[in-house]
């Protein structure tokens, strides 16, 4: 069989298939990783070779708009353009979350330096060579990675999807306030026979503030998964013809944790339904469920959530 072998042309994005043995079961792991949404755009815009032997029908193109959202060409273009009007509501609520934290700020120290950190304008205007400030946590920071499963069922509502993204912002704000350093990895993982597809898109580095535009594009637009990520599937060297009819079975949280080697400190955010983000719930009921599901209810107390709820209800 002739396969595209994109891992030879894109070695930083597409990795050579790797055998994994988990619980005595042998899997072939097809992994792709993109450092940002723009990195993902560059890969797809370069027209990587497609695996037309397995993917006779390209679902990234053929899926109807009711299921997959905007067409593939528009979905690709949206990766580098500003979000549309629906983003305004998301941005408004996220700003409210920024202003009213779920946790108290930990102690930080500001250090003068000739470069790095942020520019202190008064010091710069006064000609001070040490006009930059670097802010560091007094205590040694602890690293946490938030892994977000991009997949969710067809019947999931827009409000469920939106609430999950807003909850991620609330969690990141709170954890960073508590002195943690946080990064965000969005992924989609599917299984067909013994082949595992595992596609990852970095949405936040640990030294960056959260990029709400990237978060919104990845988590709140159905075409990101069903057009963009599916096109990455179609460029992989999988061999099982089962991929022709469906793009795999959903992986259990246990298998995801084992494949990704997640530690007890790593947070796994699954589909809205799996996280208890249900239709008819308020945002704060959803938040309670996510805190319990992730074990963060011991870190972020219920009183803080109640206080934030009362503030936002007045908006």
C-alpha positions in Angstrom: 0.0 0.0 0.0 1.1 3.5 -0.8 0.7 5.9 2.2 1.3 9.7 2.5 4.0 9.4 5.2 3.5 13.0 6.3 5.7 12.4 9.3 8.7 12.6 7.0 7.6 16.1 5.6 6.2 17.4 8.9 8.4 15.8 11.6 7.5 18.4 14.3 3.7 17.8 13.8 3.2 14.3 12.6 5.0 11.5 14.4 5.9 8.1 13.1 3.5 5.4 14.4 4.5 4.0 17.7 3.6 0.6 19.3 2.0 0.9 22.7 1.3 -2.0 25.1 -1.3 -1.1 27.6 -2.8 -3.8 29.9 -1.3 -6.5 27.6 -3.1 -5.0 24.5 -1.0 -3.9 21.6 -1.9 -0.6 20.0 -0.4 1.4 17.1 -0.4 5.0 18.2 -0.7 7.7 15.5 0.1 11.0 17.2 0.0 14.5 15.8 0.9 17.7 17.8 0.5 21.4 17.0 2.1 24.1 19.1 -0.8 26.5 18.4 -3.9 27.0 16.3 -1.7 28.9 13.8 0.7 26.0 13.6 -2.3 23.8 12.8 -3.4 26.3 10.1 0.1 26.2 8.5 0.0 22.4 8.4 -3.4 22.2 6.7 -2.9 25.2 4.4 0.2 23.5 3.0 -2.1 20.7 1.7 -0.5 17.7 3.3 -1.0 14.5 1.3 -4.2 12.6 2.1 -4.6 8.9 2.8 -7.1 8.2 0.0 -6.7 4.5 0.2 -8.3 4.4 3.7 -10.3 7.6 3.5 -12.1 7.1 0.3 -14.7 9.6 1.5 -13.3 12.8 3.0 -15.7 13.5 5.9 -14.0 16.9 6.5 -15.5 17.9 3.1 -18.6 15.8 2.8 -20.2 16.1 6.3 -23.4 18.2 6.1 -23.5 21.6 7.8 -26.0 20.5 10.4 -23.5 18.1 11.8 -20.1 19.7 11.0 -20.8 23.5 10.8 -19.2 25.7 8.2 -17.6 24.2 5.1 -13.9 23.2 5.3 -12.6 26.1 3.3 -14.3 28.6 5.6 -13.3 26.6 8.7 -9.7 26.7 7.7 -9.9 30.5 7.0 -11.5 31.0 10.4 -8.4 29.7 12.1 -6.6 32.9 11.3 -9.5 35.4 11.5 -11.2 37.0 14.4 -14.3 35.1 15.7 -17.7 36.2 14.6 -20.5 37.9 16.6 -21.2 34.9 18.9 -17.8 35.6 20.4 -19.0 38.8 22.0 -21.1 37.1 24.6 -18.3 34.6 25.4 -15.9 37.5 25.8 -18.2 39.5 28.1 -18.7 36.6 30.5 -15.0 35.7 30.5 -14.1 39.2 31.4 -16.5 39.0 34.4 -14.7 35.8 35.4 -11.4 37.6 35.2 -12.6 40.4 37.4 -14.1 38.1 40.1 -11.8 35.3 41.0 -12.6 32.0 42.7 -9.5 32.1 44.8 -7.3 34.6 46.7 -4.1 35.9 45.1 -0.9 34.3 46.5 2.1 36.3 47.5 4.3 37.5 44.6 7.5 39.5 44.5 8.4 42.1 41.8 12.1 42.2 40.7 13.7 45.0 38.6 15.7 43.9 35.5 17.1 45.3 32.3 14.9 43.1 30.2 12.2 40.4 30.4 8.8 40.4 32.2 6.9 43.6 31.6 7.9 47.2 30.9 7.4 49.7 33.8 6.5 52.9 31.9 7.4 55.4 34.7 10.8 53.8 35.2 11.4 53.7 31.4 10.4 57.4 31.1 12.8 58.3 34.0 15.7 56.6 32.1 16.1 53.8 34.6 18.1 51.0 32.9 16.3 48.5 35.2 12.9 49.4 33.8 11.5 46.0 33.5 9.7 44.0 36.2 9.6 40.3 36.6 6.8 38.9 38.9 7.5 35.6 40.5 5.6 33.5 43.1 7.1 33.6 46.6 6.5 29.9 46.9 7.8 27.4 44.4 5.0 27.1 41.7 3.4 23.7 40.9 2.8 22.8 37.3 -0.7 21.6 36.2 -1.7 20.6 32.6 -5.4 20.8 31.7 -6.2 18.3 28.9 -9.5 19.0 27.1 -11.2 16.4 25.0 -12.5 18.1 21.8 -15.1 15.4 21.2 -18.8 15.6 22.2 -22.0 14.1 20.9 -24.2 15.4 18.2 -27.0 16.3 20.7 -24.8 18.5 22.9 -26.1 22.0 23.0 -24.3 25.3 22.3 -24.8 26.4 25.9 -23.1 23.2 27.2 -20.2 23.8 24.9 -20.0 27.4 25.8 -20.2 26.7 29.6 -17.4 24.2 29.4 -15.1 26.7 27.7 -16.0 29.4 30.3 -15.4 27.0 33.1 -11.9 26.3 31.8 -11.2 30.0 32.0 -12.4 30.1 35.6 -10.3 27.1 36.5 -7.1 28.6 34.9 -7.7 32.0 36.6 -8.2 30.3 40.0 -5.2 27.9 39.7 -2.9 30.7 38.6 -4.1 32.9 41.4 -3.2 30.1 43.8 0.3 30.0 42.5 0.1 27.2 40.0 1.5 27.4 36.5 -0.9 26.1 34.0 -0.9 25.0 30.3 -3.8 23.8 28.2 -3.7 20.9 25.7 -6.8 20.2 23.5 -6.9 16.8 22.0 -9.1 14.3 20.1 -8.4 10.6 20.5 -10.2 7.8 18.7 -9.8 4.0 18.4 -10.4 1.7 15.4 -9.4 -2.0 15.8 -6.0 -1.5 17.5 -5.1 1.8 15.9 -5.2 4.9 18.0 -5.4 8.4 16.6 -4.3 11.1 19.0 -4.3 14.7 17.8 -3.2 17.5 20.1 -3.3 21.3 19.8 -1.6 23.5 22.4 -3.9 26.3 23.5 -1.8 27.8 26.3 1.8 27.6 27.4 2.6 27.7 31.1 4.3 31.1 30.7 1.4 32.7 28.8 -1.9 34.3 29.7 -4.9 32.4 28.4 -5.7 33.2 24.7 -9.5 33.4 24.7 -9.7 33.6 20.9 -7.8 30.3 20.5 -9.9 28.7 23.3 -13.1 29.8 21.7 -12.2 28.7 18.2 -11.1 25.2 19.4 -13.9 24.5 22.0 -16.9 26.4 20.8 -17.0 25.8 17.0 -18.2 22.4 15.9 -16.3 22.7 12.6 -13.0 22.8 14.5 -13.4 19.1 15.3 -15.6 17.9 12.4 -13.8 19.7 9.6 -10.3 20.7 10.8 -9.3 17.8 13.1 -11.0 15.4 10.7 -8.8 16.7 7.9 -5.7 15.9 10.1 -7.1 12.3 10.5 -7.3 12.0 6.7 -3.6 12.9 6.4 -2.4 10.1 8.8 -1.0 6.7 7.7 -3.6 4.5 9.4 -4.2 1.2 7.7 -7.5 -0.2 9.1 -10.3 0.2 6.5 -12.7 0.7 9.4 -11.8 4.3 9.4 -13.7 4.7 6.0 -17.1 4.5 7.7 -16.5 6.2 10.9 -13.7 8.2 12.5 -13.3 5.7 15.3 -14.7 4.9 18.7 -14.6 7.3 21.7 -11.8 6.3 24.1 -12.4 5.8 27.8 -11.0 8.2 30.3 -8.9 5.4 31.6 -7.3 4.7 28.2 -6.7 8.4 27.6 -4.9 8.7 30.9 -2.7 5.7 30.1 -1.9 6.8 26.5 -1.1 10.3 27.6 0.7 9.2 30.8 -1.3 11.7 32.8 -0.4 12.1 36.5 -2.7 12.6 39.4 -2.0 16.4 39.0 -3.0 16.5 35.4 -6.6 17.6 34.8 -8.8 15.8 32.2 -11.8 17.7 31.0 -14.0 15.3 29.0 -17.1 16.1 27.0 -19.7 18.4 28.5 -22.0 15.5 29.3 -19.3 13.4 30.9 -18.3 16.4 33.1 -21.9 16.9 34.3 -22.5 20.0 32.2 -26.1 19.4 31.4 -28.9 21.1 29.5 -31.0 23.3 31.8 -28.2 23.7 34.3 -27.0 27.1 35.4 -23.4 28.0 34.8 -22.7 27.5 38.5 -24.3 24.1 38.7 -22.1 23.1 35.8 -19.1 24.6 37.6 -19.8 22.6 40.8 -20.0 19.4 38.8 -16.6 20.1 37.0 -14.9 20.9 40.3 -16.1 17.6 41.8 -15.2 15.6 38.7 -11.7 17.0 38.5 -11.0 16.9 42.3 -10.6 20.7 42.4 -13.4 21.1 44.9 -10.7 20.7 47.6 -8.7 23.6 46.0 -11.5 26.0 45.1 -14.1 26.4 47.9 -17.8 26.5 47.4 -18.2 29.8 49.2 -16.1 31.5 46.5 -18.3 30.0 43.8 -21.4 31.2 45.5 -19.9 34.7 45.9 -19.1 34.8 42.1 -22.6 33.5 41.3 -24.2 36.4 43.2 -22.0 39.0 41.5 -22.6 37.7 37.9 -26.3 37.4 38.4 -26.5 41.1 39.0 -24.8 41.8 35.6 
